[in-house]
Amino acid sequence: MKILEQLFSILGDGRFHSGERLSQQLQVSRSSVWNGIEKLKAMGLEIYAVKGQGYKLAEPVEPLSKERILQSMTPQAKLHLPHMDVHWSLDSTNRYLMELAKYGAQSGHACLAEIQTAGRGRRGRAWISPFGGNIYLSQLWRFPAGPAMLGGLSLATAVAVARALNQAGVQGFALKWPNDIVSAGKKLAGILLEISGEAMGPATVVCGIGINVLLKTELARDIDQPWTDLYHLMGAVPSRNRLVGLLLSELINMYIEFEAKGLEPFLAEWQRLDAYYGKPVELAGNDNLIRGIARGVDSHGALKMEVGGALRTFYSGELSLRPV
Ligand code: BTN
């Protein structure tokens, strides 16, 4: 482990650690410790330095740990997790797994990073992925059927994420079609499914989930939409390892059920969490804007909208509330 990773993992408990003790633990000089602390600060971690006491994180942030994640997973889900790679830094956990998939990575292979330098969002956007306690998780899943059978998968994934958040004690969030997790209109988490494969199957899906856990305003200045994080919603930083364990368990259950039954078992829950049902909305396509009233989703996961008195369905686009 490199110095920064070691320092982060020691400071993660939120207690004071003296420079002297840190230099002994890491077997490096005091100035290397100081350098490491400065680098972590530059990466966005808020660290207090108090004379006579040492260094302390402003908010305890649990460093990602494979062992702790596994402890929070159901035994059944663990059977479907052949590998889990926990990285300090990656360009994009989705890109990484898409690449591994080409060389035969197994279904269920999961990957996490503390920071992403080129995180990907939906519709060609970037996913701003600073260091300091968010969740950047991807999982590969191979479906024997072709990509055409995976129409509702993004909605089912949102339901799996919602279930995991509920189990972690998070409340006060809703879903925005097709698969954003929002709270009071602000984005809490995003899902990006990247699918490859032949029309007749099998299909390979990389499911990427980004959850804002503790996002510093200065580091989030490039985000081009209103956002929130779990810290603001819960008043504290939840255990990231437990949340990731719950997420992986719910995702794995969902893939298995979706493969057997499609979107149907997830539809009622999705509709119950629908943030925009009955509200005036607009749907932005590549070069058009359609206004109407949101009317939920159909059995394939397409958006239903009442437009000029007629009910229409849409398969893509960016939904937003219409200012009235
Ligand atoms: C969105 O735009 O709403 C989707 C965001 C998805 C972000 C996650 S973070 C983990 C995974 N790796 C990526 O590069 N993107 C996804």
Boltz pocket constraint, residues with backbone or C-beta under 6 A from the ligand:
constraints:
  - pocket:
      binder: B
      contacts: [[A, 91], [A, 92], [A, 93], [A, 94], [A, 95], [A, 116], [A, 118], [A, 119], [A, 120], [A, 121], [A, 122], [A, 123], [A, 125], [A, 126], [A, 127], [A, 135], [A, 136], [A, 137], [A, 138], [A, 180], [A, 189], [A, 190], [A, 191], [A, 192], [A, 207], [A, 208], [A, 209], [A, 210], [A, 211]]
      max_distance: 6.0
